């Protein structure tokens, strides 16, 4: 159970960090420079590149 809690905590922290980054980009405080290494496609279907494009478009 401890391993599950750590994985969940790590996932929540990672998600929070992406939310902070996207918010700062939308506020104009960060200029995104996106390369191919940012493209991800995991089992949850999240793709930060696609999220940024959709939010900024």
PyMOL Python script that loads the backbone (N, CA, C, O; Angstrom):
from pymol import cmd

cmd.read_pdbstr("""\
ATOM      1  N   UNK A   1       0.822  -1.197   0.000  1.00  0.00           N
ATOM      2  CA  UNK A   1       0.000   0.000   0.000  1.00  0.00           C
ATOM      3  C   UNK A   1       0.861   1.253   0.000  1.00  0.00           C
ATOM      4  O   UNK A   1       0.472   2.262  -0.589  1.00  0.00           O
ATOM      5  N   UNK A   2       2.020   1.213   0.646  1.00  0.00           N
ATOM      6  CA  UNK A   2       2.903   2.376   0.693  1.00  0.00           C
ATOM      7  C   UNK A   2       3.413   2.733  -0.702  1.00  0.00           C
ATOM      8  O   UNK A   2       3.562   3.909  -1.036  1.00  0.00           O
ATOM      9  N   UNK A   3       3.678   1.712  -1.508  1.00  0.00           N
ATOM     10  CA  UNK A   3       4.154   1.966  -2.873  1.00  0.00           C
ATOM     11  C   UNK A   3       3.058   2.659  -3.679  1.00  0.00           C
ATOM     12  O   UNK A   3       3.338   3.595  -4.428  1.00  0.00           O
ATOM     13  N   UNK A   4       1.808   2.204  -3.530  1.00  0.00           N
ATOM     14  CA  UNK A   4       0.690   2.825  -4.235  1.00  0.00           C
ATOM     15  C   UNK A   4       0.558   4.293  -3.837  1.00  0.00           C
ATOM     16  O   UNK A   4       0.347   5.153  -4.692  1.00  0.00           O
ATOM     17  N   UNK A   5       0.681   4.579  -2.549  1.00  0.00           N
ATOM     18  CA  UNK A   5       0.570   5.964  -2.076  1.00  0.00           C
ATOM     19  C   UNK A   5       1.676   6.833  -2.646  1.00  0.00           C
ATOM     20  O   UNK A   5       1.431   7.989  -2.992  1.00  0.00           O
ATOM     21  N   UNK A   6       2.909   6.296  -2.755  1.00  0.00           N
ATOM     22  CA  UNK A   6       4.012   7.063  -3.325  1.00  0.00           C
ATOM     23  C   UNK A   6       3.766   7.342  -4.801  1.00  0.00           C
ATOM     24  O   UNK A   6       3.988   8.458  -5.272  1.00  0.00           O
ATOM     25  N   UNK A   7       3.311   6.337  -5.523  1.00  0.00           N
ATOM     26  CA  UNK A   7       3.023   6.519  -6.953  1.00  0.00           C
ATOM     27  C   UNK A   7       1.932   7.566  -7.126  1.00  0.00           C
ATOM     28  O   UNK A   7       2.044   8.445  -7.981  1.00  0.00           O
ATOM     29  N   UNK A   8       0.881   7.481  -6.324  1.00  0.00           N
ATOM     30  CA  UNK A   8      -0.214   8.445  -6.415  1.00  0.00           C
ATOM     31  C   UNK A   8       0.285   9.850  -6.079  1.00  0.00           C
ATOM     32  O   UNK A   8      -0.076  10.815  -6.752  1.00  0.00           O
ATOM     33  N   UNK A   9       1.111   9.966  -5.041  1.00  0.00           N
ATOM     34  CA  UNK A   9       1.649  11.271  -4.643  1.00  0.00           C
ATOM     35  C   UNK A   9       2.527  11.843  -5.759  1.00  0.00           C
ATOM     36  O   UNK A   9       2.427  13.028  -6.077  1.00  0.00           O
ATOM     37  N   UNK A  10       3.382  11.014  -6.353  1.00  0.00           N
ATOM     38  CA  UNK A  10       4.246  11.460  -7.453  1.00  0.00           C
ATOM     39  C   UNK A  10       3.410  11.910  -8.645  1.00  0.00           C
ATOM     40  O   UNK A  10       3.714  12.927  -9.269  1.00  0.00           O
ATOM     41  N   UNK A  11       2.357  11.158  -8.965  1.00  0.00           N
ATOM     42  CA  UNK A  11       1.482  11.520 -10.084  1.00  0.00           C
ATOM     43  C   UNK A  11       0.793  12.860  -9.814  1.00  0.00           C
ATOM     44  O   UNK A  11       0.738  13.717 -10.696  1.00  0.00           O
ATOM     45  N   UNK A  12       0.270  13.043  -8.606  1.00  0.00           N
ATOM     46  CA  UNK A  12      -0.409  14.296  -8.272  1.00  0.00           C
ATOM     47  C   UNK A  12       0.552  15.477  -8.324  1.00  0.00           C
ATOM     48  O   UNK A  12       0.178  16.554  -8.787  1.00  0.00           O
ATOM     49  N   UNK A  13       1.779  15.292  -7.859  1.00  0.00           N
ATOM     50  CA  UNK A  13       2.770  16.364  -7.889  1.00  0.00           C
ATOM     51  C   UNK A  13       3.145  16.705  -9.332  1.00  0.00           C
ATOM     52  O   UNK A  13       3.283  17.877  -9.682  1.00  0.00           O
ATOM     53  N   UNK A  14       3.306  15.687 -10.158  1.00  0.00           N
ATOM     54  CA  UNK A  14       3.629  15.914 -11.566  1.00  0.00           C
ATOM     55  C   UNK A  14       2.498  16.669 -12.261  1.00  0.00           C
ATOM     56  O   UNK A  14       2.741  17.609 -13.018  1.00  0.00           O
ATOM     57  N   UNK A  15       1.277  16.256 -12.001  1.00  0.00           N
ATOM     58  CA  UNK A  15       0.115  16.930 -12.587  1.00  0.00           C
ATOM     59  C   UNK A  15       0.052  18.377 -12.123  1.00  0.00           C
ATOM     60  O   UNK A  15      -0.224  19.269 -12.926  1.00  0.00           O
ATOM     61  N   UNK A  16       0.304  18.625 -10.842  1.00  0.00           N
ATOM     62  CA  UNK A  16       0.282  19.978 -10.301  1.00  0.00           C
ATOM     63  C   UNK A  16       1.346  20.837 -10.979  1.00  0.00           C
ATOM     64  O   UNK A  16       1.093  21.998 -11.302  1.00  0.00           O
ATOM     65  N   UNK A  17       2.520  20.279 -11.194  1.00  0.00           N
ATOM     66  CA  UNK A  17       3.594  21.041 -11.830  1.00  0.00           C
ATOM     67  C   UNK A  17       3.231  21.413 -13.263  1.00  0.00           C
ATOM     68  O   UNK A  17       3.523  22.526 -13.698  1.00  0.00           O
ATOM     69  N   UNK A  18       2.603  20.508 -14.000  1.00  0.00           N
ATOM     70  CA  UNK A  18       2.164  20.829 -15.358  1.00  0.00           C
ATOM     71  C   UNK A  18       1.103  21.917 -15.341  1.00  0.00           C
ATOM     72  O   UNK A  18       1.115  22.817 -16.182  1.00  0.00           O
ATOM     73  N   UNK A  19       0.174  21.835 -14.374  1.00  0.00           N
ATOM     74  CA  UNK A  19      -0.869  22.862 -14.264  1.00  0.00           C
ATOM     75  C   UNK A  19      -0.252  24.236 -14.007  1.00  0.00           C
ATOM     76  O   UNK A  19      -0.681  25.231 -14.591  1.00  0.00           O
ATOM     77  N   UNK A  20       0.759  24.288 -13.129  1.00  0.00           N
ATOM     78  CA  UNK A  20       1.436  25.555 -12.830  1.00  0.00           C
ATOM     79  C   UNK A  20       2.130  26.086 -14.084  1.00  0.00           C
ATOM     80  O   UNK A  20       2.028  27.272 -14.397  1.00  0.00           O
ATOM     81  N   UNK A  21       2.830  25.216 -14.797  1.00  0.00           N
ATOM     82  CA  UNK A  21       3.534  25.631 -16.018  1.00  0.00           C
ATOM     83  C   UNK A  21       2.559  26.177 -17.061  1.00  0.00           C
ATOM     84  O   UNK A  21       2.785  27.249 -17.623  1.00  0.00           O
ATOM     85  N   UNK A  22       1.487  25.448 -17.317  1.00  0.00           N
ATOM     86  CA  UNK A  22       0.511  25.889 -18.326  1.00  0.00           C
ATOM     87  C   UNK A  22      -0.113  27.215 -17.917  1.00  0.00           C
ATOM     88  O   UNK A  22      -0.319  28.084 -18.764  1.00  0.00           O
ATOM     89  N   UNK A  23      -0.414  27.385 -16.646  1.00  0.00           N
ATOM     90  CA  UNK A  23      -0.970  28.653 -16.170  1.00  0.00           C
ATOM     91  C   UNK A  23       0.007  29.796 -16.398  1.00  0.00           C
ATOM     92  O   UNK A  23      -0.395  30.867 -16.854  1.00  0.00           O
ATOM     93  N   UNK A  24       1.279  29.589 -16.090  1.00  0.00           N
ATOM     94  CA  UNK A  24       2.282  30.634 -16.287  1.00  0.00           C
ATOM     95  C   UNK A  24       2.463  30.965 -17.766  1.00  0.00           C
ATOM     96  O   UNK A  24       2.679  32.125 -18.117  1.00  0.00           O
ATOM     97  N   UNK A  25       2.378  29.975 -18.621  1.00  0.00           N
ATOM     98  CA  UNK A  25       2.462  30.224 -20.063  1.00  0.00           C
ATOM     99  C   UNK A  25       1.283  31.074 -20.507  1.00  0.00           C
ATOM    100  O   UNK A  25       1.458  32.040 -21.250  1.00  0.00           O
ATOM    101  N   UNK A  26       0.086  30.723 -20.058  1.00  0.00           N
ATOM    102  CA  UNK A  26      -1.114  31.463 -20.449  1.00  0.00           C
ATOM    103  C   UNK A  26      -1.095  32.897 -19.910  1.00  0.00           C
ATOM    104  O   UNK A  26      -1.671  33.795 -20.524  1.00  0.00           O
ATOM    105  N   UNK A  27      -0.440  33.112 -18.775  1.00  0.00           N
ATOM    106  CA  UNK A  27      -0.324  34.459 -18.201  1.00  0.00           C
ATOM    107  C   UNK A  27       0.760  35.273 -18.909  1.00  0.00           C
ATOM    108  O   UNK A  27       0.862  36.482 -18.701  1.00  0.00           O
ATOM    109  N   UNK A  28       1.559  34.625 -19.730  1.00  0.00           N
ATOM    110  CA  UNK A  28       2.633  35.316 -20.436  1.00  0.00           C
ATOM    111  C   UNK A  28       3.916  35.412 -19.640  1.00  0.00           C
ATOM    112  O   UNK A  28       4.825  36.149 -20.020  1.00  0.00           O
ATOM    113  N   UNK A  29       4.007  34.675 -18.535  1.00  0.00           N
ATOM    114  CA  UNK A  29       5.206  34.705 -17.700  1.00  0.00           C
ATOM    115  C   UNK A  29       6.276  33.729 -18.168  1.00  0.00           C
ATOM    116  O   UNK A  29       7.421  33.809 -17.722  1.00  0.00           O
ATOM    117  N   UNK A  30       5.922  32.813 -19.057  1.00  0.00           N
ATOM    118  CA  UNK A  30       6.849  31.809 -19.562  1.00  0.00           C
ATOM    119  C   UNK A  30       6.629  31.696 -21.067  1.00  0.00           C
ATOM    120  O   UNK A  30       5.488  31.665 -21.528  1.00  0.00           O
ATOM    121  N   UNK A  31       7.698  31.635 -21.817  1.00  0.00           N
ATOM    122  CA  UNK A  31       7.609  31.427 -23.261  1.00  0.00           C
ATOM    123  C   UNK A  31       7.944  29.960 -23.510  1.00  0.00           C
ATOM    124  O   UNK A  31       9.057  29.518 -23.226  1.00  0.00           O
ATOM    125  N   UNK A  32       6.979  29.204 -24.042  1.00  0.00           N
ATOM    126  CA  UNK A  32       7.240  27.780 -24.250  1.00  0.00           C
ATOM    127  C   UNK A  32       8.161  27.531 -25.440  1.00  0.00           C
ATOM    128  O   UNK A  32       7.964  28.095 -26.516  1.00  0.00           O
ATOM    129  N   UNK A  33       9.147  26.701 -25.245  1.00  0.00           N
ATOM    130  CA  UNK A  33      10.000  26.222 -26.325  1.00  0.00           C
ATOM    131  C   UNK A  33       9.855  24.707 -26.264  1.00  0.00           C
ATOM    132  O   UNK A  33      10.373  24.049 -25.362  1.00  0.00           O
ATOM    133  N   UNK A  34       9.139  24.175 -27.245  1.00  0.00           N
ATOM    134  CA  UNK A  34       8.763  22.764 -27.188  1.00  0.00           C
ATOM    135  C   UNK A  34       9.521  21.993 -28.253  1.00  0.00           C
ATOM    136  O   UNK A  34       9.509  22.352 -29.430  1.00  0.00           O
ATOM    137  N   UNK A  35      10.175  20.935 -27.823  1.00  0.00           N
ATOM    138  CA  UNK A  35      10.887  20.057 -28.736  1.00  0.00           C
ATOM    139  C   UNK A  35      10.239  18.691 -28.767  1.00  0.00           C
ATOM    140  O   UNK A  35       9.305  18.430 -28.009  1.00  0.00           O
ATOM    141  N   UNK A  36      10.716  17.824 -29.625  1.00  0.00           N
ATOM    142  CA  UNK A  36      10.092  16.505 -29.771  1.00  0.00           C
ATOM    143  C   UNK A  36      10.164  15.657 -28.505  1.00  0.00           C
ATOM    144  O   UNK A  36       9.355  14.746 -28.333  1.00  0.00           O
ATOM    145  N   UNK A  37      11.114  15.938 -27.619  1.00  0.00           N
ATOM    146  CA  UNK A  37      11.213  15.137 -26.400  1.00  0.00           C
ATOM    147  C   UNK A  37      10.053  15.393 -25.440  1.00  0.00           C
ATOM    148  O   UNK A  37       9.855  14.622 -24.501  1.00  0.00           O
ATOM    149  N   UNK A  38       9.290  16.455 -25.655  1.00  0.00           N
ATOM    150  CA  UNK A  38       8.151  16.760 -24.787  1.00  0.00           C
ATOM    151  C   UNK A  38       6.934  15.930 -25.183  1.00  0.00           C
ATOM    152  O   UNK A  38       6.040  15.716 -24.364  1.00  0.00           O
ATOM    153  N   UNK A  39       6.890  15.465 -26.414  1.00  0.00           N
ATOM    154  CA  UNK A  39       5.743  14.691 -26.869  1.00  0.00           C
ATOM    155  C   UNK A  39       5.687  13.352 -26.144  1.00  0.00           C
ATOM    156  O   UNK A  39       6.632  12.565 -26.189  1.00  0.00           O
ATOM    157  N   UNK A  40       4.585  13.115 -25.488  1.00  0.00           N
ATOM    158  CA  UNK A  40       4.403  11.851 -24.782  1.00  0.00           C
ATOM    159  C   UNK A  40       3.009  11.327 -25.090  1.00  0.00           C
ATOM    160  O   UNK A  40       2.093  12.083 -25.416  1.00  0.00           O
ATOM    161  N   UNK A  41       2.881  10.057 -24.981  1.00  0.00           N
ATOM    162  CA  UNK A  41       1.581   9.438 -25.152  1.00  0.00           C
ATOM    163  C   UNK A  41       1.530   8.256 -24.208  1.00  0.00           C
ATOM    164  O   UNK A  41       1.952   7.153 -24.558  1.00  0.00           O
ATOM    165  N   UNK A  42       1.017   8.481 -23.020  1.00  0.00           N
ATOM    166  CA  UNK A  42       0.980   7.413 -22.028  1.00  0.00           C
ATOM    167  C   UNK A  42      -0.409   6.791 -21.974  1.00  0.00           C
ATOM    168  O   UNK A  42      -1.292   7.148 -22.754  1.00  0.00           O
ATOM    169  N   UNK A  43      -0.590   5.870 -21.058  1.00  0.00           N
ATOM    170  CA  UNK A  43      -1.841   5.136 -20.976  1.00  0.00           C
ATOM    171  C   UNK A  43      -3.034   6.019 -20.608  1.00  0.00           C
ATOM    172  O   UNK A  43      -4.175   5.632 -20.862  1.00  0.00           O
ATOM    173  N   UNK A  44      -2.804   7.186 -20.019  1.00  0.00           N
ATOM    174  CA  UNK A  44      -3.900   8.096 -19.672  1.00  0.00           C
ATOM    175  C   UNK A  44      -4.266   8.987 -20.852  1.00  0.00           C
ATOM    176  O   UNK A  44      -5.275   9.689 -20.804  1.00  0.00           O
ATOM    177  N   UNK A  45      -3.453   8.967 -21.918  1.00  0.00           N
ATOM    178  CA  UNK A  45      -3.751   9.768 -23.090  1.00  0.00           C
ATOM    179  C   UNK A  45      -3.379  11.233 -22.932  1.00  0.00           C
ATOM    180  O   UNK A  45      -3.800  12.067 -23.734  1.00  0.00           O
ATOM    181  N   UNK A  46      -2.595  11.560 -21.908  1.00  0.00           N
ATOM    182  CA  UNK A  46      -2.192  12.949 -21.724  1.00  0.00           C
ATOM    183  C   UNK A  46      -0.999  13.255 -22.618  1.00  0.00           C
ATOM    184  O   UNK A  46      -0.106  12.424 -22.786  1.00  0.00           O
ATOM    185  N   UNK A  47      -0.994  14.419 -23.170  1.00  0.00           N
ATOM    186  CA  UNK A  47       0.092  14.862 -24.025  1.00  0.00           C
ATOM    187  C   UNK A  47       0.265  16.358 -23.775  1.00  0.00           C
ATOM    188  O   UNK A  47      -0.518  17.156 -24.288  1.00  0.00           O
ATOM    189  N   UNK A  48       1.271  16.754 -23.000  1.00  0.00           N
ATOM    190  CA  UNK A  48       1.458  18.180 -22.672  1.00  0.00           C
ATOM    191  C   UNK A  48       1.526  19.069 -23.901  1.00  0.00           C
ATOM    192  O   UNK A  48       1.043  20.201 -23.875  1.00  0.00           O
ATOM    193  N   UNK A  49       2.121  18.569 -24.980  1.00  0.00           N
ATOM    194  CA  UNK A  49       2.215  19.340 -26.210  1.00  0.00           C
ATOM    195  C   UNK A  49       0.823  19.667 -26.743  1.00  0.00           C
ATOM    196  O   UNK A  49       0.543  20.810 -27.104  1.00  0.00           O
ATOM    197  N   UNK A  50      -0.036  18.670 -26.791  1.00  0.00           N
ATOM    198  CA  UNK A  50      -1.407  18.860 -27.285  1.00  0.00           C
ATOM    199  C   UNK A  50      -2.194  19.788 -26.349  1.00  0.00           C
ATOM    200  O   UNK A  50      -2.948  20.642 -26.817  1.00  0.00           O
ATOM    201  N   UNK A  51      -2.024  19.627 -25.040  1.00  0.00           N
ATOM    202  CA  UNK A  51      -2.700  20.485 -24.070  1.00  0.00           C
ATOM    203  C   UNK A  51      -2.297  21.928 -24.271  1.00  0.00           C
ATOM    204  O   UNK A  51      -3.151  22.814 -24.273  1.00  0.00           O
ATOM    205  N   UNK A  52      -1.001  22.183 -24.442  1.00  0.00           N
ATOM    206  CA  UNK A  52      -0.528  23.548 -24.657  1.00  0.00           C
ATOM    207  C   UNK A  52      -1.103  24.150 -25.932  1.00  0.00           C
ATOM    208  O   UNK A  52      -1.540  25.301 -25.946  1.00  0.00           O
ATOM    209  N   UNK A  53      -1.099  23.369 -26.987  1.00  0.00           N
ATOM    210  CA  UNK A  53      -1.632  23.873 -28.263  1.00  0.00           C
ATOM    211  C   UNK A  53      -3.111  24.195 -28.131  1.00  0.00           C
ATOM    212  O   UNK A  53      -3.558  25.251 -28.580  1.00  0.00           O
ATOM    213  N   UNK A  54      -3.881  23.290 -27.517  1.00  0.00           N
ATOM    214  CA  UNK A  54      -5.317  23.514 -27.374  1.00  0.00           C
ATOM    215  C   UNK A  54      -5.605  24.718 -26.488  1.00  0.00           C
ATOM    216  O   UNK A  54      -6.497  25.508 -26.795  1.00  0.00           O
ATOM    217  N   UNK A  55      -4.864  24.872 -25.394  1.00  0.00           N
ATOM    218  CA  UNK A  55      -5.094  25.981 -24.471  1.00  0.00           C
ATOM    219  C   UNK A  55      -4.666  27.320 -25.066  1.00  0.00           C
ATOM    220  O   UNK A  55      -5.290  28.346 -24.793  1.00  0.00           O
ATOM    221  N   UNK A  56      -3.621  27.318 -25.865  1.00  0.00           N
ATOM    222  CA  UNK A  56      -3.115  28.569 -26.408  1.00  0.00           C
ATOM    223  C   UNK A  56      -3.787  28.967 -27.731  1.00  0.00           C
ATOM    224  O   UNK A  56      -3.723  30.125 -28.144  1.00  0.00           O
ATOM    225  N   UNK A  57      -4.429  27.996 -28.386  1.00  0.00           N
ATOM    226  CA  UNK A  57      -5.050  28.275 -29.695  1.00  0.00           C
ATOM    227  C   UNK A  57      -6.301  29.112 -29.574  1.00  0.00           C
ATOM    228  O   UNK A  57      -6.932  29.428 -30.583  1.00  0.00           O
TER     229      UNK A  57
END
""", "prot")
cmd.dss("prot")
cmd.show_as("cartoon", "prot")
cmd.util.cbc("prot")
cmd.orient("prot")
